[in-house]
Amino acid sequence: MPITILVICCSLWGCGDSGPSGETMALGQEVYNRPASCVTCHQSIGQGQPPQFPPLRANPSVVSDDTERLIKIVTHGMSGPIEVKGEKYDSVMAGLGNQLSPEEIAAVLTYVRNNWRNEASEITAEEVRAVQAKYPDRKLPWTVAELDGLPADTAQAGGAHEAAEADTSDPIAWGHALYNGAAMCATCHQPNGQGIEGAYPPLAGTPWVTGDHNRLIKIALHGISGEIEVLGKSYSNEMPGQGGLLTDEEMAATLTYVRQAWGNEAAPIYADQVAALRAKYADRHEPWPGPELAAVDNVSPLTNVRFRRIDMSDIPEGLHLNTPEFDALPVIDEGEIESNYFDTTKIAGHHEKDALFAVVFEGELEVPAEDQYHFALEGAGTAVLVVGDEAVVNQPDIKSKWLNKKATKLMSPGTHQVKLYYHQGVGWKNLKASARADSVSRTKWAITPKPTNDMQLSNPNYLLVPERDEPILLRGRFEGLGHLGMAVGHPLRVNYAYDFSRSQLTRAWQGEYLNAAAVWLGRNDKHMGPEGSDALDLTTRQPVAILASLDADWPGPVKVNQSPEGYEFIGHRVVDKLPVFYSKFFDGVLSDRSVPQTGSLTRTLEVNSPEASNTLVALLAEGAKIEDLGQGTYQVDGSYRVVVDASSPLPEIRRQGDRDLLVAPAAWEDVSIDLPSWILSHTELEPQSPGHRATWAWEYQWID
């Protein structure tokens, strides 16, 4: 028996070849699985992520004898379209030569060449050094044409060479080319700036990009490490600095592009700003800690902030703020505010909804150079903002209930005294104030604090909890929705959110409902998200569509704050304490109603139309993978099931791109149109006119 085993081992691995050492494989595995390294894109077992990141598992290119090609790719990166096992991939891989030593590159290449059914020779550190010595000045990723030894004009050159050919006089065009090429930003943050959730944060719509320009330059120069929060999601992968890769001019162009792409609106960044920070931190060689840079968002431009709370128990008729009579009123509390914000939440009595509340804040604003400053006050109550001796924002009548005032003032260099009078009677004590200089950025300097989770949860009034049989219907801004939508919280602890612009139910979740501090504290200037768990991101595509044919592709996702073709949101009415949403749908009306159950949510779509289209189809679910479990039950991404009502047409699973869609055709019935007149007034339909109705009903069930 021992002889038999020896023969088998020799036949499989070769008696004289021991393969890579355990030490080399261990180092390669450690390098491969480092944060922001190979594993993020190519995954833990080398399966990749189509259509962006190719697999390394059972990949002929990985086990090729052309080891110089592999070393060049890992050292400098690669761009351009490639094909692996019949699948096409076209993205930029960032080079790791400035992060990994020759020993680490050799080990990680050896590891992937001898793992996941791969088997190939070991690559040594000496081989890596020899290849790198041939290209000491190489900065750009290799194109596929270069790696294949083809002339550059016989294949697509890719983004790396687009940067070299771009018009450097246009910073946006140049920055776009650099972003997708030499700067290699698109590799992680993606060409659309959306990043990869859980790995690389988005650049679109985040203050990390549009906010403090010095912070953004520091990140680009030196990198960032540690956990940060971007648009409500946590990210902890380390980003390497690009200071050694890009000149001051290239970095300024790249950052200007990202600050003005994908809906971002922020001031340009200039080469002299980059140069100044590069010189200031010339001795820095490690990434900036994320929490340290995040604190930039929470720094007030004010210093030496004090407050006086005024006794309003006996006020004369017609009293106005910022008058000698008001300043003469008794003071019931005073002190300093360490955060240097004009922060009403630090003052006793702020949470007393039924009490009169008046306070005078004072602080100092340092102005480094002459500049136009834009001041704004918004909230419940009335206020006056005094800079120096001038009331720049002035709403002094204490009988006023709502505040929304702006003003601009040319500020001279130096220290300016700032005073804020604020009064609110019965109701929420909410105030938002800001001061912004033209030369800084378009991000507002908040001089009142932004709502935080601790601030929200410290007051139970902010955490909305449905009680008994009374659902809560809250209009506002919610994660994933446009400017306006509605979130419904139910006592059964099943909640959902509806996007008015898209006319679509986009999210459902269980447990706690919402924290409404964004409404009460911030005047709804940030998007609220679910407080509970098991959130289902259902879809951002339209709920029903008239297709060119029943097997035609479904329309793509609907962008934020846009409506699908043929749609116009009309409004909602409450039936049995829950909303029914109505939208004009071409010549007809779409109604959408959801009813929470224990552990599930039932949904009914209904189209009333003068014509019965034979290509009308409804979208019941969308996911990366939908499985047919039989008897009208379908499982979506392993997280929830869709159970179709027996009265509704059976759907089919349709693969479209990298997504599965569960779609069902219409089953029309002849009816008399019976809808409220205020809904019909948005259409050409007449009450009780003959028409047609199609109905779909199904249930979302969470999987335990």
N, C-alpha and C positions, 0 to 999 in steps of 0.2 A: 504493500500500500504506500509506503513512503516514496518508493521509486516511481509509482504512477503519478503521485502528486508532483514530483519533480519534473516529470516529462510534461505534464500539463502546464506548469509554470513556465518552463522553457519555451513551449510552443506559443505562449501568449506574449511574453515580455522579452524573451531572449535571455539566454543564460549568462551572457557576458555583459549585458547592459542593465545597470542598476537604475537608470532613469534619473530625473532631477532629485537632488537631495531633499530630505524632509525640511531642512532649515530654509532652503530656497523657496519651497512651496509654501511654508508657513509665512515667510515675509511677503511673498506674492499675494497670498490670501488677505493678509492684513492691509496691504496697500490697496488692493482691489476694493475692499469694503470700507475704506475711510470715507467720512462725509465729503460730499462734493467731489467724489472720485468716480471710478468706473461703475460702481454698483448703482449709482443714482440713475444712469441712463440705460446701462446694459442689464440691470437687474441681478438679483442674488444668484440665480442659476444660469446667467448668461443668455436669457431668452430675448433680451432687447425689448423695445417698445415700438412696434410698427405704427405709423410709417416714418417715424423720426429716427429711432436709434436701432441699428441692425443687431441681430443676435450674434453672439460669439460662440454659442453652443453649436457643435457640429458644422462649423463654418469653414469651408475649404481655404479661405484666405488666411484664417488664423493659423492654420497648420502648414502654410506654404513654406517652401525652402527659401523664399525671398525674405530673409529676416531683416535685411536693410530697409525694405519697404515698411515693415512693422515698426521698426525703431524710429523711422522718420515720422510716421503717423503719430506715435505716442509723444515724441519729442516736440513736434511743431504743430500737429493737428492736421486735419484734412477737410476739404470742402468739395462739393460737387456731387452729382448723382451717381449712385452705385446700385448694383443689384446683388442681393444675397438670397439664395434659395428661391428664386422666382419673384421675390418682393423687391420693389424699388424704394430707395431711401435717398433723401436729398436734404441734408442739413449740414451744419458746420460742427466738427469736433474740435474742441479746444486742445491745444498742445499742453503737455504737462512737464515739459523740459525745465521750466523755471520753478517747478514745485517738487520734482522727484530727482533723486540722485541717480547716477548710472546704475548703481546696485539695485535701487528700487525699481527702475524701469525694466532691468533685466529680469528681476524676480517676478514682477507682475505679468510680463509677457510670457515667461515660462509657465506661470500658474495657469493662465487662460489657454495656453497651448497644450496643457496636460490635464484638463478638467472637462467635465460635461461631455464625455465621449470624444474629446479631442486627444490626440497623441502625436507629439512632435518633439524635435530636439530642444535641448536647453539653450537659452540665449544668455550670454555672459556679459558682465559689466564691461569687459574689454571691448567686446563687439559694439556696445552702446557708445563708448567713448570714441571709438574709431569713426563711427558714422557721424556723431555730433561734431567731431573735429573737421569733417569735410564741409560743414555748413555752419560756421561760427556766427555768421551775420544774419542767418535766416530768422525772420520774425513772422512771416505770413504762413498760414496753413498751406499744405501741399494740395494742389488740385489733382483730381483723378487723372487728367491728361498728363500732368507732370510725372505722377507715380507710374503711369503706364508707358512713359517714355515717348509720348506722342507730341507732335507740334501743338502749341497752345491753341491754334485756330481750328484744330480738328475735333475739339470737344469743348463743352461748356467750361469756361474758366472758373466760374463760381464767384462768390462774394469777395474773396480775398483780393482778386484783381480788379473788381469793380471799384474798390476804394482807390486804387492807384490811378484809375482812369476818370474818377469823378471830378467834377468842377469844384476846385477848392475855394473858389470865390463865393460859393453858395454853401453856407455852413449846414443847412438842412440836408441838401443833397449829399454833401460830403459826409456828414454825420450818419446818414442812412446807409451809405456804402460801407463806412467803417463799422457801424453796428452789426451789419450782416457779414462783415469780412474780417479785417485785421484785428479789430477790437474783440471779436468773437463773443459779443454779448448775446447774439441770437441763439447761440448754442444752448444756453441755460434759460434765458428769459424769453426765448422764442421770437420769431419774426413779428408776431402781433403784440408783443409786450405783455402777454398773459402769464408767462412763466409756466412752471410745472408745480401744481399744488402739492404741498408737503415737501418739496425739494428746493425749488427756486422761486422766489417771490415775483409777483407781477410788477411791472413798471407802469402800467396804465392806471391812472386814477388814484395814485397814492401820494401822500405828502412826503414820503421818503424821496420822491423824484421832484415834485413840484414845490416842495418846501425850501428849507434853508439851503442855499446854494453851496455854502462852505462845507456843510455835512456831505453833500453829494460828491463834491470834489475829493474830499478826504477818503470816502469809500472807494471811489474810482482809483485814486492813487495808491492806497495802501491795503484795501480790502476791508472786510468786516467779519467778525466771528461772534459766536454766541447767539442765544435765542432773541429773535425780534418778532414783533407782530405787524403784519401788513394786511390791511383790509380785513381785519378780524381773524386772520389765520396765522398760525405760528410757524416760523421757519428757523432752523438752527444750523444749516450747512454753512461752512466757511466759504466766503468769496475771496479769491486771491486778488491782490492789487494789480492794476494794469499800468502803474507808473513807469515800469521798465520797458513796456511794450509800445506806449503811445507818447508822442511829443505833446507839448502844451497845446499846440494848435489842433492836433488830432483829438485830444481828449476834450477840448472845449467844443469842437464840432459834434462829437458823439453825444456829449451830455446835452448840448442845445437841442439836438434831434430828439432825444428821449423826453425832454421837457416840453416838446411841442408836438409829439406824435400821439396817435390813439386817443385823441380827445384831451390830452394834457394841455394846459395853458400856463406857462411860466416863462419868466424872463430868460433871455439867452445867457450863456456862460462864455466868458472871454478868456483868451489865452493868458492874459496878464494875471487874471484871478487864479488860474491853475498854477502859474509860475510862482506866485506869491506863497501859496500853501505848500508847493513842492519845496521851496527854499526854507520856509519856516520849519518844516518837519523833515529836513534832509537826513537826520539821523534815525528816522523811524524806519524799522524794517519788519514790523509785525502788524497784523490787521487791527483795526479799531474794535474795541468791545461793543457789541450791539447795544446793550443797555445804556452805555455811556452816550452813544449817539442818539438813541431814542429820547433821551432826556432833553434834547434840543426842542422837541415839540412841547415841552412842559415848562419852559422858562419864560417868565414874564419880562417884558422890556422895562417894567417899573422897578424902582427901588424905594426903600424907606416908606412902605405903605402903612398908614394908620387909619383907624376908623373911629367914628362917634355915632352911637345909636341914639336917635332923638326920641324923647317922650312925646307921643302924639295923643295923649289922653285928653288934653284940653287945648285945641287949636282954634285960632281965630278964623272967622269967616273970610273966604277969599284968599287964604294963605297960598303963596307961591314959593317954590324952591329958589335957592340962590338969592335970598333977600335978607336984609338985616333982621327982619322979624323972625324968619326961619332960623337964622344963625343964633338968635337969642333964646330959642326954646331949650328947656332943660335936657341934659344928657343923662341917660340911664345906663350906658355902658360905653367903654372906650378901650382902645389898646392897639397893639401892632399885629400885623398879619405876616407871618414868616415867609409865606409863599410869594409875597409881593404881588398878589393879584387883588383886584377889587372883588373880593369873594364874599358874597352874602351868606354862603353856607357856613362860614366860620363864626357867624354872629348869632348869639342866643335869640330865639324868637323867629328865626328864618322858617322853621318848619311848622309854625303855628298858622294854619291856613286862615283861621277866622280872626286873626289879630292884625291891627294896623302896624305898619312897619316902615321906618324911615331911617336912613343912614347917610352919613357923609364920609366918603373916602378921600384921603389925600396921599399923594405920592410924588415921585420925581421921575421925569422922562429925560434920558440923555440922548441928545441929537448930535451925531458926529459931524455932520456937514449940512449946509443949507439944502432943504429938500421939501417937496410937497408931501404932506401927511394927510391921509384920508382916515377920518374918524367915523365910527358907526356905533349906534346904540339900538338894541332890539330887545323886546321882551314884554312882560306884563307890568303895567304901572306907568310911572312917569319918571323922567330923569333930566338932569342938566350936567353936561361935561364942560368944565372950565379949564382952559389951558392958559397959564399966566393970568391975565386979567380979563380974558375974552371967553364968553360962553359960546364955544364953537358948535356944540350940539345942544339945542335948547327946547325942552318941552316942560315948562315949569308948573303947569296947572295940575295940582294934586288930584283933581277929579278925573283926569285922563286915565283910561284903562289899558290902552295898548300903545306901545312905543316902537317906532321904526324910523329913525332919523339918521341922516348922514351929512357930513360936511368935510370940506377940504381947507387946509391952512398951510401957508408957507412958513416953515419952521427954520429959525436961525440956529447956528451951532451953539451948544451949551446945554446947561441943565435947566429944564422947565418944570415949574410946579403944575401938577395936574390935580384937579378936585372933581369928584363925582358925587352929585346929590341924587339919591334914589328914594322913591316912595312907592309903596304899594299898599292898598287897603286890603279888603277881604279877598282872598284868593292866593294863587301861587306866587311866590317871590322869585321870579325868574328874570335874569338879566344877562345879556350878552353884549360885550363891548370890545371894540378892537381899534387899533391904530396901525396904519400901514404906510411905509415910505415908498415912493416910486422906485428908488434906486436899489431897494433890498430884494424883493421878489414879489410875486403876486400872492404869496401866502400871507394871510392876515396875522398880525401880532395880536394875540388875544390878551386883553388886560382883565378879562374875567376868565375863570378856569373852564376848561372843557370838561364835560361830564366824564367821570371814570366809573368803573364797576363798583369800587368801594363807595363812591359818592351815591351811586344809584341805590345800592343795597342798604345803605345806612338809613334810608327812609322807606318804610314799607309802602308808602303811597305810590312809589315808582314801580314796584313789582306788581303787575296786574294779575290778579287771581280770580278767575270766574267762580262764583259762589252759587250753590244750590242748582237751580235749573235756569240760571240766567247767563247766557253766553255774553262775551264782550266783543263788540264790533269796533275796531279801531282803524281809522284812516290815517295814513302817514307814509313814511319812507321805510322800506324794509329791505333787508339784504337780498340781492338778486333781482329786485324789482326796479321800476323806473321812478320817476318823480313822485308818483302817487299810486297807492294800492290800498288794500284792506287786509288786515289780519284778524282772524276770528279765533277766539279762545273759548273752549267749551268746558263745562264742569266735568265731563268724562275724561278730561286731560288729553283730548285729541284736538289739535289746532291746525290751521292752514292759512296760507297767504295767497291773495289773488292780485295779479298785476293788471291795472286798468288799461294801460297802453297796449299790452299784448293780448288782452281779453283772454287770459289764461291763468289757471290754477298752477302755480309754479313750485310750491313747497308745502309739505305737511310734516308735522312732528308731534311727538307725545310728551307728556309731562308738563313742566311749567310753561306758562304762556309767554309773556313778554315783559321786559323791563322798559318802562315808558319814560325814563329820564331824558331821552333824546327829545321828547316833546316838552316835558315840564321844565327841564333845566336848560336845554340847548335850543329851544324853539325849533326842534325837528331838523337840526342841521347835520345829523348823521343818521345812517341807516340802522334801524333796529333789527336784531336777529333773535332767533328762538332762544328761550331760556332752558327749554327741555332737551330731550335726547332723541335719538333715532330719527333725525331729520331726513326726509326724503326730498331730494332735488328732482322734481318730476320731469319738467321739460320747459324749454323756452320757445318751442315751435308752436304754431297756431293749433287750436283744438280741432277745427274742421277745415276741410279744403275741397274745392272743386278742381279735380285734376283733369289733365288733358285726356287721360284714359285711366282705367282702374289700376293698371300696373305701372303708371308713371311715377317718377320720384316725388317724394313729399317735399314741400318747400323747406328751406333751411331754417336754422334758428333765427328768431326775431331779435334785433338789436334792442338794447335798453332805450326806453322812451320812444320807441317806434311802434307802429301798428302794422299788422299784416295787410297785404293788399285786399281791398274789399271790406275791411273791418272798420268800425267806428264805435268806440265804447259809448253807450247811452247812459247807463246808471244802474242802480240796484233798488230793489224794494225788499222789505223784511216780511217773510212768511214764516209763521211759527217760530219767531225769534231768531231766524237765520236768514242771511241775505240770498237773494236770487239775482245774479248779475246778467245784464242784458247788453248786447252789442248788435249794431246793424251789421248784417252779413250780406253784402251785395244787395239784392232786392228784398231780402228777408230779415229775420231776427233770430239771433242765437241766444238762448238762455242757458245758464250754467248754475247748478245748485249742488252743494255738498252738505252732507249730514253726518256728523261724527257718531260713531258707535263705540262700544268698548273694544279697543284694540284695532279699530278699522275706521275707514271713512268711505261712505257711499257717495257716488257722484252720478249726476244725470245731466246729459247734454240734450238740447232740443232745438231743432231748426224749424221755424215756420216760414214758408216761402210760397209765393204765387206760382212758382214753377218747380217741378220735381226733377232735379238733375240726376241722371243715371251714373254720374261719376263723383257724387258727393261722398266723402270718406271722413271718418273721425279718427283721431289719434288717441289711443287709450293709454299708451305707455311708451317710454323710450329708455334704452339702456345699452350698456356695452354688450350684454348678453341676456336674451330673453328665452326662457325654456317653456315649451308646451307640456304641462303636467297632465293634460287630459281633462275632459268634462268641463271645458270652459275656464280652466284655471291656468295661469301663466306666472312663472317666477322671473323677477327682474333683478339681475345683478346679485342674486342671493340675499337681498335685503328686504324685499316685499313681494307679495303676490297680487295679481289682478284676477278677480273672480267676476266673470261676465254674467250679468243677469240673464235668466233663461228667455226673457222676452226680447232680448237684443240680438242683432246679427252676430254670428261668430266672427272673430277677427282672424287675421293672419299675421305671421311674423315676417317682416320684410327687412332684409339686410340692405342698408344704404350707407356706403362708405365704411366707417368703422363702428357704426351704430346699428342696433336692432330697433325697429319700430313695430309696435303692435297697432294695426290699423283695421278698421271695420267699415264695410260699405253701409250705405243708408238703406233702410226699409221704409218706404214712404206709405203714408195713409192719407186719404182724403179727409179734410176737416174744414170747419168754419173757423177762421182766424179769431181767436179769443184772447186778446192781450189788452192790457190797460191802454187807454187813449194816449197817455203821455209817452208811451213807448212807440205806438204806431205813428205818432206825429213826426218821428224821425225817419219814417219810411213812406212809401207810396201805398202801403196796405190800408185797407179800410176795415173797420170793425165788422165782424161776422161775415166778411167776404169769403168766398170759396178759396181754398188753398190746400197746401200739402204740409205734412209734418213728419219729420224723421227724429227718432229718439234712440239714444244709447244710454245704457245704465250699467254700472259696474262698481266694484268695491276694491279699495286698496286695503290690504291686510299686512300689517307688520309681521315679520318672522321673528319669533322669540330667540 
